[in-house]
């Protein structure tokens, strides 16, 4: 068992963060659409919070991808 094997496993785990981000963005989008369907007049107030949430979820995926690249470079 050498370090490169653990780096490969860590890189694979770090790539899985994209799955979590995709699920989170899907749930947020579903919630936004349901709330807009119930109260269309509240849409301008909801959209900024939605975009902040999507940006935060996507940033976790990008951090995971960067860590995967860094770990993969050690192999």
C-alpha positions in Angstrom: 0.0 0.0 0.0 1.7 3.1 -1.2 0.8 6.8 -1.2 -0.3 6.9 -4.8 -3.1 4.3 -4.1 -4.5 6.5 -1.3 -4.2 9.6 -3.5 -6.2 7.8 -6.2 -8.9 6.8 -3.7 -9.0 10.4 -2.3 -9.3 11.8 -5.8 -12.2 9.4 -6.5 -14.0 10.5 -3.3 -13.4 14.2 -4.1 -15.1 13.8 -7.5 -18.2 12.5 -5.8 -18.8 16.1 -4.4 -20.2 16.9 -7.9 -23.0 14.4 -7.3 -23.9 16.1 -4.0 -23.9 19.5 -5.7 -26.1 18.2 -8.5 -28.6 16.8 -6.1 -28.6 20.0 -4.0 -29.2 22.2 -7.0 -32.0 19.9 -8.2 -33.7 20.1 -4.8 -33.3 23.9 -4.7 -34.7 24.3 -8.1 -37.7 22.1 -7.3 -38.4 24.1 -4.2 -38.1 27.4 -6.1 -40.5 26.3 -8.8 -43.0 25.0 -6.2 -42.9 28.3 -4.3 -43.3 30.4 -7.5 -46.2 28.2 -8.5 -47.9 29.0 -5.2 -47.0 32.7 -5.0 -46.0 34.1 -8.4 -45.8 37.6 -7.0 -42.9 36.6 -4.7 -40.6 35.5 -7.5 -38.4 38.7 -7.5 -37.7 38.2 -3.8 -36.8 34.5 -4.1 -34.5 34.5 -7.1 -31.5 36.2 -5.5 -31.5 33.7 -2.6 -31.8 30.8 -5.1 -28.8 32.1 -7.1 -26.7 32.4 -3.9 -27.6 28.9 -2.9 -26.8 27.5 -6.4 -23.5 29.3 -6.4 -22.6 27.9 -2.9 -23.6 24.4 -4.0 -21.6 24.7 -7.2 -18.5 26.0 -5.4 -18.4 22.8 -3.3 -18.3 20.8 -6.5 -15.5 23.1 -7.9 -13.5 22.7 -4.7 -13.9 18.9 -4.9 -12.7 19.0 -8.5 -9.7 21.0 -7.6 -8.8 18.7 -4.8 -9.2 15.7 -7.1 -6.8 17.3 -9.6 -4.3 18.0 -6.9 -4.4 14.5 -5.6 -4.3 13.0 -9.1 -1.2 15.1 -9.7 0.6 13.2 -6.9 0.0 9.8 -8.5 
